[in-house]
Amino acid sequence: MPESVLEAIRHGQWDFEPSEVNVEEYNCTAALPGSTEKITALAARAEEGLPLWHPADRRSFDDSEDAFK
């Protein structure tokens, strides 16, 4: 059984669904969306078999409470 989406793709398993992971088990990032830092964080999560998105990740340049409405 593959442990990450990348491993599943290498094995031709296109319907792979990763196990659910508690958000407390991996870190959020303050990197701006689209930045090299954010892409690096997403790539690391994919390689580790973690969800790409963390609910506390920065979503916009203006990361105030109003930006999330």
Number of C-alpha atoms within 10 A of each C-alpha: 8 15 16 19 21 17 17 17 13 10 11 10 14 10 9 16 13 15 11 9 11 10 14 8 8 12 12 15 18 15 18 17 15 10 10 11 14 17 15 12 18 18 15 13 17 18 15 14 20 23 18 13 14 16 9 11 16 20 17 14 11 11 13 11 7 7 11 10 5
